[in-house]
Amino acid sequence: MKNTKFVVKVNRGGTRAPEYVQRIDRTPIRMTAHRTLALVMGRFTAEDTVKSIQNSRRVPELVPVQV
């Protein structure tokens, strides 16, 4: 049986590659370009992360991952 977890993908606009949240325990939140290094978290934690990094230049979205 597989569980669904989430990673937070962030697009900064323009031609930059999307980034993923790697760590949330420090300020500022640490990002990575490698999805395999992204922090896999539960839905509520991922939603809180999305709310905390949302601004005019960043467009975060939840990406489901089967674990």
PDB file of N, CA, C, O and CB in Angstrom:
ATOM      1  N   MET A   1       0.841  -1.180   0.000  1.00  0.00           N
ATOM      2  CA  MET A   1       0.000   0.000   0.000  1.00  0.00           C
ATOM      3  C   MET A   1       0.884   1.241   0.000  1.00  0.00           C
ATOM      4  O   MET A   1       1.838   1.339   0.772  1.00  0.00           O
ATOM      5  CB  MET A   1      -0.956  -0.001   1.216  1.00  0.00           C
ATOM      6  N   LYS A   2       0.555   2.187  -0.876  1.00  0.00           N
ATOM      7  CA  LYS A   2       1.366   3.393  -0.999  1.00  0.00           C
ATOM      8  C   LYS A   2       0.680   4.562  -0.322  1.00  0.00           C
ATOM      9  O   LYS A   2      -0.546   4.666  -0.296  1.00  0.00           O
ATOM     10  CB  LYS A   2       1.638   3.716  -2.470  1.00  0.00           C
ATOM     11  N   ASN A   3       1.502   5.433   0.222  1.00  0.00           N
ATOM     12  CA  ASN A   3       1.042   6.658   0.862  1.00  0.00           C
ATOM     13  C   ASN A   3       1.300   7.823  -0.080  1.00  0.00           C
ATOM     14  O   ASN A   3       2.251   7.792  -0.861  1.00  0.00           O
ATOM     15  CB  ASN A   3       1.747   6.880   2.232  1.00  0.00           C
ATOM     16  N   THR A   4       0.466   8.839  -0.012  1.00  0.00           N
ATOM     17  CA  THR A   4       0.695  10.038  -0.802  1.00  0.00           C
ATOM     18  C   THR A   4       1.289  11.106   0.095  1.00  0.00           C
ATOM     19  O   THR A   4       0.689  11.490   1.098  1.00  0.00           O
ATOM     20  CB  THR A   4      -0.613  10.533  -1.462  1.00  0.00           C
ATOM     21  N   LYS A   5       2.452  11.578  -0.265  1.00  0.00           N
ATOM     22  CA  LYS A   5       3.114  12.694   0.408  1.00  0.00           C
ATOM     23  C   LYS A   5       3.239  13.818  -0.611  1.00  0.00           C
ATOM     24  O   LYS A   5       2.833  13.659  -1.762  1.00  0.00           O
ATOM     25  CB  LYS A   5       4.525  12.279   0.989  1.00  0.00           C
ATOM     26  N   PHE A   6       3.789  14.939  -0.204  1.00  0.00           N
ATOM     27  CA  PHE A   6       3.854  16.086  -1.090  1.00  0.00           C
ATOM     28  C   PHE A   6       5.224  16.745  -1.043  1.00  0.00           C
ATOM     29  O   PHE A   6       5.898  16.742  -0.013  1.00  0.00           O
ATOM     30  CB  PHE A   6       2.780  17.090  -0.727  1.00  0.00           C
ATOM     31  N   VAL A   7       5.624  17.310  -2.181  1.00  0.00           N
ATOM     32  CA  VAL A   7       6.770  18.205  -2.242  1.00  0.00           C
ATOM     33  C   VAL A   7       6.224  19.543  -2.721  1.00  0.00           C
ATOM     34  O   VAL A   7       5.189  19.598  -3.385  1.00  0.00           O
ATOM     35  CB  VAL A   7       7.918  17.650  -3.197  1.00  0.00           C
ATOM     36  N   VAL A   8       6.920  20.615  -2.385  1.00  0.00           N
ATOM     37  CA  VAL A   8       6.487  21.949  -2.791  1.00  0.00           C
ATOM     38  C   VAL A   8       7.405  22.425  -3.903  1.00  0.00           C
ATOM     39  O   VAL A   8       8.609  22.594  -3.710  1.00  0.00           O
ATOM     40  CB  VAL A   8       6.496  22.947  -1.587  1.00  0.00           C
ATOM     41  N   LYS A   9       6.811  22.638  -5.073  1.00  0.00           N
ATOM     42  CA  LYS A   9       7.533  23.106  -6.254  1.00  0.00           C
ATOM     43  C   LYS A   9       7.292  24.606  -6.384  1.00  0.00           C
ATOM     44  O   LYS A   9       6.157  25.067  -6.260  1.00  0.00           O
ATOM     45  CB  LYS A   9       7.076  22.340  -7.552  1.00  0.00           C
ATOM     46  N   VAL A  10       8.356  25.365  -6.633  1.00  0.00           N
ATOM     47  CA  VAL A  10       8.249  26.820  -6.700  1.00  0.00           C
ATOM     48  C   VAL A  10       8.763  27.306  -8.049  1.00  0.00           C
ATOM     49  O   VAL A  10       9.905  27.043  -8.424  1.00  0.00           O
ATOM     50  CB  VAL A  10       9.034  27.487  -5.543  1.00  0.00           C
ATOM     51  N   ASN A  11       7.901  28.019  -8.772  1.00  0.00           N
ATOM     52  CA  ASN A  11       8.299  28.662 -10.017  1.00  0.00           C
ATOM     53  C   ASN A  11       8.517  30.137  -9.737  1.00  0.00           C
ATOM     54  O   ASN A  11       7.668  30.802  -9.143  1.00  0.00           O
ATOM     55  CB  ASN A  11       7.231  28.454 -11.137  1.00  0.00           C
ATOM     56  N   ARG A  12       9.656  30.637 -10.166  1.00  0.00           N
ATOM     57  CA  ARG A  12       9.945  32.053  -9.929  1.00  0.00           C
ATOM     58  C   ARG A  12       9.656  32.910 -11.150  1.00  0.00           C
ATOM     59  O   ARG A  12       9.944  34.107 -11.141  1.00  0.00           O
ATOM     60  CB  ARG A  12      11.392  32.229  -9.517  1.00  0.00           C
ATOM     61  N   GLY A  13       9.100  32.332 -12.189  1.00  0.00           N
ATOM     62  CA  GLY A  13       8.775  33.086 -13.390  1.00  0.00           C
ATOM     63  C   GLY A  13       9.962  33.199 -14.314  1.00  0.00           C
ATOM     64  O   GLY A  13      11.092  32.890 -13.936  1.00  0.00           O
ATOM     65  N   GLY A  14       9.701  33.640 -15.519  1.00  0.00           N
ATOM     66  CA  GLY A  14      10.784  33.785 -16.477  1.00  0.00           C
ATOM     67  C   GLY A  14      11.270  32.436 -16.976  1.00  0.00           C
ATOM     68  O   GLY A  14      10.494  31.487 -17.087  1.00  0.00           O
ATOM     69  N   THR A  15      12.560  32.360 -17.274  1.00  0.00           N
ATOM     70  CA  THR A  15      13.121  31.141 -17.839  1.00  0.00           C
ATOM     71  C   THR A  15      13.836  30.284 -16.804  1.00  0.00           C
ATOM     72  O   THR A  15      14.454  29.281 -17.163  1.00  0.00           O
ATOM     73  CB  THR A  15      14.071  31.485 -18.947  1.00  0.00           C
ATOM     74  N   ARG A  16      13.767  30.648 -15.554  1.00  0.00           N
ATOM     75  CA  ARG A  16      14.438  29.880 -14.503  1.00  0.00           C
ATOM     76  C   ARG A  16      13.764  28.523 -14.315  1.00  0.00           C
ATOM     77  O   ARG A  16      12.549  28.383 -14.455  1.00  0.00           O
ATOM     78  CB  ARG A  16      14.436  30.663 -13.176  1.00  0.00           C
ATOM     79  N   ALA A  17      14.583  27.540 -13.997  1.00  0.00           N
ATOM     80  CA  ALA A  17      14.063  26.201 -13.728  1.00  0.00           C
ATOM     81  C   ALA A  17      13.312  26.210 -12.401  1.00  0.00           C
ATOM     82  O   ALA A  17      13.653  26.981 -11.504  1.00  0.00           O
ATOM     83  CB  ALA A  17      15.210  25.152 -13.703  1.00  0.00           C
ATOM     84  N   PRO A  18      12.294  25.363 -12.267  1.00  0.00           N
ATOM     85  CA  PRO A  18      11.578  25.306 -10.985  1.00  0.00           C
ATOM     86  C   PRO A  18      12.490  24.782  -9.880  1.00  0.00           C
ATOM     87  O   PRO A  18      13.421  24.018 -10.134  1.00  0.00           O
ATOM     88  CB  PRO A  18      10.325  24.415 -11.102  1.00  0.00           C
ATOM     89  N   GLU A  19      12.206  25.205  -8.657  1.00  0.00           N
ATOM     90  CA  GLU A  19      12.952  24.752  -7.491  1.00  0.00           C
ATOM     91  C   GLU A  19      11.999  24.051  -6.544  1.00  0.00           C
ATOM     92  O   GLU A  19      10.783  24.233  -6.617  1.00  0.00           O
ATOM     93  CB  GLU A  19      13.665  25.934  -6.786  1.00  0.00           C
ATOM     94  N   TYR A  20      12.555  23.257  -5.662  1.00  0.00           N
ATOM     95  CA  TYR A  20      11.777  22.509  -4.678  1.00  0.00           C
ATOM     96  C   TYR A  20      12.259  22.865  -3.281  1.00  0.00           C
ATOM     97  O   TYR A  20      13.436  23.169  -3.083  1.00  0.00           O
ATOM     98  CB  TYR A  20      11.888  20.983  -4.922  1.00  0.00           C
ATOM     99  N   VAL A  21      11.350  22.827  -2.314  1.00  0.00           N
ATOM    100  CA  VAL A  21      11.708  23.111  -0.926  1.00  0.00           C
ATOM    101  C   VAL A  21      12.542  21.948  -0.390  1.00  0.00           C
ATOM    102  O   VAL A  21      12.125  20.791  -0.445  1.00  0.00           O
ATOM    103  CB  VAL A  21      10.430  23.338  -0.046  1.00  0.00           C
ATOM    104  N   GLN A  22      13.726  22.274   0.128  1.00  0.00           N
ATOM    105  CA  GLN A  22      14.615  21.249   0.675  1.00  0.00           C
ATOM    106  C   GLN A  22      14.559  21.205   2.195  1.00  0.00           C
ATOM    107  O   GLN A  22      14.546  20.124   2.783  1.00  0.00           O
ATOM    108  CB  GLN A  22      16.044  21.496   0.219  1.00  0.00           C
ATOM    109  N   ARG A  23      14.526  22.377   2.840  1.00  0.00           N
ATOM    110  CA  ARG A  23      14.450  22.448   4.309  1.00  0.00           C
ATOM    111  C   ARG A  23      13.544  23.588   4.705  1.00  0.00           C
ATOM    112  O   ARG A  23      13.512  24.630   4.051  1.00  0.00           O
ATOM    113  CB  ARG A  23      15.856  22.630   4.943  1.00  0.00           C
ATOM    114  N   ILE A  24      12.795  23.379   5.800  1.00  0.00           N
ATOM    115  CA  ILE A  24      11.902  24.442   6.276  1.00  0.00           C
ATOM    116  C   ILE A  24      12.199  24.838   7.704  1.00  0.00           C
ATOM    117  O   ILE A  24      11.493  25.668   8.276  1.00  0.00           O
ATOM    118  CB  ILE A  24      10.460  24.007   6.165  1.00  0.00           C
ATOM    119  N   ASP A  25      13.237  24.256   8.293  1.00  0.00           N
ATOM    120  CA  ASP A  25      13.518  24.529   9.703  1.00  0.00           C
ATOM    121  C   ASP A  25      14.336  25.788   9.933  1.00  0.00           C
ATOM    122  O   ASP A  25      14.598  26.151  11.080  1.00  0.00           O
ATOM    123  CB  ASP A  25      14.235  23.368  10.303  1.00  0.00           C
ATOM    124  N   ARG A  26      14.738  26.452   8.878  1.00  0.00           N
ATOM    125  CA  ARG A  26      15.513  27.690   9.008  1.00  0.00           C
ATOM    126  C   ARG A  26      14.879  28.798   8.190  1.00  0.00           C
ATOM    127  O   ARG A  26      14.077  28.545   7.291  1.00  0.00           O
ATOM    128  CB  ARG A  26      16.970  27.472   8.567  1.00  0.00           C
ATOM    129  N   THR A  27      15.241  29.998   8.505  1.00  0.00           N
ATOM    130  CA  THR A  27      14.800  31.150   7.727  1.00  0.00           C
ATOM    131  C   THR A  27      16.007  31.720   7.025  1.00  0.00           C
ATOM    132  O   THR A  27      16.992  31.990   7.711  1.00  0.00           O
ATOM    133  CB  THR A  27      14.110  32.224   8.622  1.00  0.00           C
ATOM    134  N   PRO A  28      16.027  31.923   5.754  1.00  0.00           N
ATOM    135  CA  PRO A  28      14.957  31.621   4.796  1.00  0.00           C
ATOM    136  C   PRO A  28      14.883  30.131   4.499  1.00  0.00           C
ATOM    137  O   PRO A  28      15.805  29.373   4.800  1.00  0.00           O
ATOM    138  CB  PRO A  28      15.168  32.398   3.498  1.00  0.00           C
ATOM    139  N   ILE A  29      13.770  29.729   3.904  1.00  0.00           N
ATOM    140  CA  ILE A  29      13.573  28.328   3.529  1.00  0.00           C
ATOM    141  C   ILE A  29      14.599  27.957   2.473  1.00  0.00           C
ATOM    142  O   ILE A  29      14.822  28.705   1.521  1.00  0.00           O
ATOM    143  CB  ILE A  29      12.125  28.080   3.008  1.00  0.00           C
ATOM    144  N   ARG A  30      15.218  26.806   2.642  1.00  0.00           N
ATOM    145  CA  ARG A  30      16.259  26.361   1.714  1.00  0.00           C
ATOM    146  C   ARG A  30      15.630  25.660   0.512  1.00  0.00           C
ATOM    147  O   ARG A  30      14.743  24.821   0.672  1.00  0.00           O
ATOM    148  CB  ARG A  30      17.258  25.419   2.425  1.00  0.00           C
ATOM    149  N   MET A  31      16.092  26.007  -0.695  1.00  0.00           N
ATOM    150  CA  MET A  31      15.549  25.468  -1.938  1.00  0.00           C
ATOM    151  C   MET A  31      16.610  24.652  -2.660  1.00  0.00           C
ATOM    152  O   MET A  31      17.806  24.818  -2.421  1.00  0.00           O
ATOM    153  CB  MET A  31      15.031  26.601  -2.845  1.00  0.00           C
ATOM    154  N   THR A  32      16.155  23.760  -3.555  1.00  0.00           N
ATOM    155  CA  THR A  32      17.048  22.965  -4.394  1.00  0.00           C
ATOM    156  C   THR A  32      16.425  22.803  -5.771  1.00  0.00           C
ATOM    157  O   THR A  32      15.202  22.818  -5.911  1.00  0.00           O
ATOM    158  CB  THR A  32      17.335  21.581  -3.753  1.00  0.00           C
ATOM    159  N   ALA A  33      17.264  22.647  -6.783  1.00  0.00           N
ATOM    160  CA  ALA A  33      16.776  22.420  -8.142  1.00  0.00           C
ATOM    161  C   ALA A  33      16.535  20.935  -8.404  1.00  0.00           C
ATOM    162  O   ALA A  33      15.945  20.578  -9.424  1.00  0.00           O
ATOM    163  CB  ALA A  33      17.770  22.978  -9.163  1.00  0.00           C
ATOM    164  N   HIS A  34      16.979  20.073  -7.507  1.00  0.00           N
ATOM    165  CA  HIS A  34      16.860  18.633  -7.685  1.00  0.00           C
ATOM    166  C   HIS A  34      15.661  18.089  -6.925  1.00  0.00           C
ATOM    167  O   HIS A  34      15.588  18.198  -5.701  1.00  0.00           O
ATOM    168  CB  HIS A  34      18.134  17.932  -7.228  1.00  0.00           C
ATOM    169  N   ARG A  35      14.720  17.503  -7.660  1.00  0.00           N
ATOM    170  CA  ARG A  35      13.511  16.988  -7.020  1.00  0.00           C
ATOM    171  C   ARG A  35      13.828  15.852  -6.050  1.00  0.00           C
ATOM    172  O   ARG A  35      13.132  15.685  -5.049  1.00  0.00           O
ATOM    173  CB  ARG A  35      12.520  16.508  -8.078  1.00  0.00           C
ATOM    174  N   THR A  36      14.866  15.073  -6.333  1.00  0.00           N
ATOM    175  CA  THR A  36      15.200  13.954  -5.448  1.00  0.00           C
ATOM    176  C   THR A  36      15.677  14.421  -4.080  1.00  0.00           C
ATOM    177  O   THR A  36      15.636  13.652  -3.120  1.00  0.00           O
ATOM    178  CB  THR A  36      16.265  13.085  -6.088  1.00  0.00           C
ATOM    179  N   LEU A  37      16.129  15.668  -3.972  1.00  0.00           N
ATOM    180  CA  LEU A  37      16.568  16.222  -2.695  1.00  0.00           C
ATOM    181  C   LEU A  37      15.459  16.991  -1.979  1.00  0.00           C
ATOM    182  O   LEU A  37      15.666  17.510  -0.882  1.00  0.00           O
ATOM    183  CB  LEU A  37      17.758  17.128  -2.912  1.00  0.00           C
ATOM    184  N   ALA A  38      14.288  17.062  -2.601  1.00  0.00           N
ATOM    185  CA  ALA A  38      13.184  17.832  -2.034  1.00  0.00           C
ATOM    186  C   ALA A  38      12.659  17.163  -0.767  1.00  0.00           C
ATOM    187  O   ALA A  38      12.697  15.941  -0.623  1.00  0.00           O
ATOM    188  CB  ALA A  38      12.050  17.990  -3.063  1.00  0.00           C
ATOM    189  N   LEU A  39      12.176  17.987   0.129  1.00  0.00           N
ATOM    190  CA  LEU A  39      11.593  17.514   1.378  1.00  0.00           C
ATOM    191  C   LEU A  39      10.217  16.918   1.092  1.00  0.00           C
ATOM    192  O   LEU A  39       9.347  17.588   0.537  1.00  0.00           O
ATOM    193  CB  LEU A  39      11.493  18.666   2.419  1.00  0.00           C
ATOM    194  N   VAL A  40      10.028  15.668   1.470  1.00  0.00           N
ATOM    195  CA  VAL A  40       8.739  14.994   1.316  1.00  0.00           C
ATOM    196  C   VAL A  40       7.992  15.161   2.630  1.00  0.00           C
ATOM    197  O   VAL A  40       8.491  14.773   3.686  1.00  0.00           O
ATOM    198  CB  VAL A  40       8.911  13.467   0.937  1.00  0.00           C
ATOM    199  N   MET A  41       6.794  15.740   2.567  1.00  0.00           N
ATOM    200  CA  MET A  41       6.073  16.059   3.797  1.00  0.00           C
ATOM    201  C   MET A  41       4.597  15.755   3.668  1.00  0.00           C
ATOM    202  O   MET A  41       4.098  15.494   2.574  1.00  0.00           O
ATOM    203  CB  MET A  41       6.267  17.515   4.163  1.00  0.00           C
ATOM    204  N   GLY A  42       3.918  15.790   4.769  1.00  0.00           N
ATOM    205  CA  GLY A  42       2.476  15.594   4.786  1.00  0.00           C
ATOM    206  C   GLY A  42       1.739  16.791   4.223  1.00  0.00           C
ATOM    207  O   GLY A  42       2.318  17.867   4.069  1.00  0.00           O
ATOM    208  N   ARG A  43       0.480  16.611   3.920  1.00  0.00           N
ATOM    209  CA  ARG A  43      -0.304  17.666   3.272  1.00  0.00           C
ATOM    210  C   ARG A  43      -0.381  18.950   4.099  1.00  0.00           C
ATOM    211  O   ARG A  43      -0.220  20.039   3.549  1.00  0.00           O
ATOM    212  CB  ARG A  43      -1.700  17.165   2.996  1.00  0.00           C
ATOM    213  N   PHE A  44      -0.624  18.845   5.411  1.00  0.00           N
ATOM    214  CA  PHE A  44      -0.773  20.055   6.226  1.00  0.00           C
ATOM    215  C   PHE A  44       0.538  20.832   6.317  1.00  0.00           C
ATOM    216  O   PHE A  44       0.528  22.061   6.255  1.00  0.00           O
ATOM    217  CB  PHE A  44      -1.261  19.691   7.632  1.00  0.00           C
ATOM    218  N   THR A  45       1.652  20.143   6.462  1.00  0.00           N
ATOM    219  CA  THR A  45       2.950  20.819   6.501  1.00  0.00           C
ATOM    220  C   THR A  45       3.248  21.467   5.160  1.00  0.00           C
ATOM    221  O   THR A  45       3.748  22.591   5.109  1.00  0.00           O
ATOM    222  CB  THR A  45       4.071  19.829   6.875  1.00  0.00           C
ATOM    223  N   ALA A  46       2.943  20.770   4.075  1.00  0.00           N
ATOM    224  CA  ALA A  46       3.178  21.323   2.734  1.00  0.00           C
ATOM    225  C   ALA A  46       2.312  22.557   2.499  1.00  0.00           C
ATOM    226  O   ALA A  46       2.786  23.538   1.926  1.00  0.00           O
ATOM    227  CB  ALA A  46       2.892  20.260   1.651  1.00  0.00           C
ATOM    228  N   GLU A  47       1.062  22.526   2.928  1.00  0.00           N
ATOM    229  CA  GLU A  47       0.187  23.693   2.760  1.00  0.00           C
ATOM    230  C   GLU A  47       0.691  24.880   3.571  1.00  0.00           C
ATOM    231  O   GLU A  47       0.636  26.015   3.097  1.00  0.00           O
ATOM    232  CB  GLU A  47      -1.251  23.351   3.173  1.00  0.00           C
ATOM    233  N   ASP A  48       1.176  24.641   4.774  1.00  0.00           N
ATOM    234  CA  ASP A  48       1.754  25.716   5.587  1.00  0.00           C
ATOM    235  C   ASP A  48       2.987  26.307   4.910  1.00  0.00           C
ATOM    236  O   ASP A  48       3.192  27.521   4.934  1.00  0.00           O
ATOM    237  CB  ASP A  48       2.120  25.196   6.988  1.00  0.00           C
ATOM    238  N   THR A  49       3.799  25.454   4.313  1.00  0.00           N
ATOM    239  CA  THR A  49       4.996  25.919   3.604  1.00  0.00           C
ATOM    240  C   THR A  49       4.610  26.782   2.416  1.00  0.00           C
ATOM    241  O   THR A  49       5.219  27.827   2.187  1.00  0.00           O
ATOM    242  CB  THR A  49       5.850  24.729   3.136  1.00  0.00           C
ATOM    243  N   VAL A  50       3.603  26.358   1.658  1.00  0.00           N
ATOM    244  CA  VAL A  50       3.126  27.133   0.512  1.00  0.00           C
ATOM    245  C   VAL A  50       2.679  28.520   0.964  1.00  0.00           C
ATOM    246  O   VAL A  50       3.017  29.520   0.329  1.00  0.00           O
ATOM    247  CB  VAL A  50       1.965  26.398  -0.200  1.00  0.00           C
ATOM    248  N   LYS A  51       1.928  28.585   2.048  1.00  0.00           N
ATOM    249  CA  LYS A  51       1.440  29.877   2.553  1.00  0.00           C
ATOM    250  C   LYS A  51       2.593  30.780   2.992  1.00  0.00           C
ATOM    251  O   LYS A  51       2.536  31.994   2.802  1.00  0.00           O
ATOM    252  CB  LYS A  51       0.473  29.658   3.727  1.00  0.00           C
ATOM    253  N   SER A  52       3.629  30.198   3.574  1.00  0.00           N
ATOM    254  CA  SER A  52       4.727  31.017   4.092  1.00  0.00           C
ATOM    255  C   SER A  52       5.645  31.571   3.006  1.00  0.00           C
ATOM    256  O   SER A  52       6.301  32.589   3.225  1.00  0.00           O
ATOM    257  CB  SER A  52       5.541  30.209   5.056  1.00  0.00           C
ATOM    258  N   ILE A  53       5.708  30.928   1.841  1.00  0.00           N
ATOM    259  CA  ILE A  53       6.621  31.425   0.792  1.00  0.00           C
ATOM    260  C   ILE A  53       5.891  32.080  -0.372  1.00  0.00           C
ATOM    261  O   ILE A  53       6.521  32.453  -1.362  1.00  0.00           O
ATOM    262  CB  ILE A  53       7.469  30.288   0.265  1.00  0.00           C
ATOM    263  N   GLN A  54       4.591  32.225  -0.270  1.00  0.00           N
ATOM    264  CA  GLN A  54       3.823  32.817  -1.356  1.00  0.00           C
ATOM    265  C   GLN A  54       4.037  34.325  -1.394  1.00  0.00           C
ATOM    266  O   GLN A  54       3.824  35.014  -0.397  1.00  0.00           O
ATOM    267  CB  GLN A  54       2.331  32.490  -1.204  1.00  0.00           C
ATOM    268  N   ASN A  55       4.454  34.827  -2.534  1.00  0.00           N
ATOM    269  CA  ASN A  55       4.528  36.268  -2.757  1.00  0.00           C
ATOM    270  C   ASN A  55       4.415  36.534  -4.245  1.00  0.00           C
ATOM    271  O   ASN A  55       4.132  35.614  -5.012  1.00  0.00           O
ATOM    272  CB  ASN A  55       5.846  36.863  -2.186  1.00  0.00           C
ATOM    273  N   SER A  56       4.625  37.748  -4.665  1.00  0.00           N
ATOM    274  CA  SER A  56       4.378  38.113  -6.056  1.00  0.00           C
ATOM    275  C   SER A  56       5.359  37.470  -7.043  1.00  0.00           C
ATOM    276  O   SER A  56       5.008  37.261  -8.204  1.00  0.00           O
ATOM    277  CB  SER A  56       4.439  39.604  -6.196  1.00  0.00           C
ATOM    278  N   ARG A  57       6.576  37.156  -6.601  1.00  0.00           N
ATOM    279  CA  ARG A  57       7.565  36.582  -7.515  1.00  0.00           C
ATOM    280  C   ARG A  57       7.584  35.058  -7.519  1.00  0.00           C
ATOM    281  O   ARG A  57       8.083  34.448  -8.465  1.00  0.00           O
ATOM    282  CB  ARG A  57       8.927  37.089  -7.161  1.00  0.00           C
ATOM    283  N   ARG A  58       7.055  34.449  -6.485  1.00  0.00           N
ATOM    284  CA  ARG A  58       7.093  32.990  -6.370  1.00  0.00           C
ATOM    285  C   ARG A  58       5.695  32.409  -6.499  1.00  0.00           C
ATOM    286  O   ARG A  58       4.736  32.930  -5.931  1.00  0.00           O
ATOM    287  CB  ARG A  58       7.722  32.567  -5.034  1.00  0.00           C
ATOM    288  N   VAL A  59       5.595  31.336  -7.243  1.00  0.00           N
ATOM    289  CA  VAL A  59       4.323  30.643  -7.401  1.00  0.00           C
ATOM    290  C   VAL A  59       4.513  29.197  -6.938  1.00  0.00           C
ATOM    291  O   VAL A  59       4.933  28.348  -7.725  1.00  0.00           O
ATOM    292  CB  VAL A  59       3.817  30.705  -8.890  1.00  0.00           C
ATOM    293  N   PRO A  60       4.207  28.908  -5.660  1.00  0.00           N
ATOM    294  CA  PRO A  60       4.380  27.540  -5.150  1.00  0.00           C
ATOM    295  C   PRO A  60       3.181  26.654  -5.494  1.00  0.00           C
ATOM    296  O   PRO A  60       2.053  27.134  -5.606  1.00  0.00           O
ATOM    297  CB  PRO A  60       4.589  27.563  -3.630  1.00  0.00           C
ATOM    298  N   GLU A  61       3.441  25.364  -5.658  1.00  0.00           N
ATOM    299  CA  GLU A  61       2.360  24.406  -5.873  1.00  0.00           C
ATOM    300  C   GLU A  61       2.721  23.075  -5.211  1.00  0.00           C
ATOM    301  O   GLU A  61       3.895  22.729  -5.081  1.00  0.00           O
ATOM    302  CB  GLU A  61       2.086  24.209  -7.394  1.00  0.00           C
ATOM    303  N   LEU A  62       1.700  22.348  -4.800  1.00  0.00           N
ATOM    304  CA  LEU A  62       1.904  21.036  -4.188  1.00  0.00           C
ATOM    305  C   LEU A  62       1.990  19.990  -5.294  1.00  0.00           C
ATOM    306  O   LEU A  62       1.170  19.963  -6.212  1.00  0.00           O
ATOM    307  CB  LEU A  62       0.755  20.694  -3.184  1.00  0.00           C
ATOM    308  N   VAL A  63       3.006  19.125  -5.187  1.00  0.00           N
ATOM    309  CA  VAL A  63       3.184  18.045  -6.136  1.00  0.00           C
ATOM    310  C   VAL A  63       3.062  16.730  -5.370  1.00  0.00           C
ATOM    311  O   VAL A  63       3.880  16.465  -4.489  1.00  0.00           O
ATOM    312  CB  VAL A  63       4.559  18.154  -6.878  1.00  0.00           C
ATOM    313  N   PRO A  64       2.055  15.890  -5.682  1.00  0.00           N
ATOM    314  CA  PRO A  64       1.922  14.625  -4.967  1.00  0.00           C
ATOM    315  C   PRO A  64       3.013  13.625  -5.359  1.00  0.00           C
ATOM    316  O   PRO A  64       3.432  13.568  -6.515  1.00  0.00           O
ATOM    317  CB  PRO A  64       0.550  14.023  -5.230  1.00  0.00           C
ATOM    318  N   VAL A  65       3.465  12.837  -4.377  1.00  0.00           N
ATOM    319  CA  VAL A  65       4.501  11.831  -4.584  1.00  0.00           C
ATOM    320  C   VAL A  65       4.045  10.551  -3.901  1.00  0.00           C
ATOM    321  O   VAL A  65       3.638  10.580  -2.740  1.00  0.00           O
ATOM    322  CB  VAL A  65       5.890  12.308  -4.029  1.00  0.00           C
ATOM    323  N   GLN A  66       4.107   9.448  -4.596  1.00  0.00           N
ATOM    324  CA  GLN A  66       3.756   8.146  -4.011  1.00  0.00           C
ATOM    325  C   GLN A  66       4.971   7.578  -3.289  1.00  0.00           C
ATOM    326  O   GLN A  66       6.029   7.414  -3.896  1.00  0.00           O
ATOM    327  CB  GLN A  66       3.254   7.152  -5.106  1.00  0.00           C
ATOM    328  N   VAL A  67       4.832   7.277  -2.001  1.00  0.00           N
ATOM    329  CA  VAL A  67       5.935   6.687  -1.225  1.00  0.00           C
ATOM    330  C   VAL A  67       5.503   5.364  -0.627  1.00  0.00           C
ATOM    331  O   VAL A  67       6.288   4.711   0.061  1.00  0.00           O
ATOM    332  CB  VAL A  67       6.403   7.648  -0.108  1.00  0.00           C
TER     333      VAL A  67
END
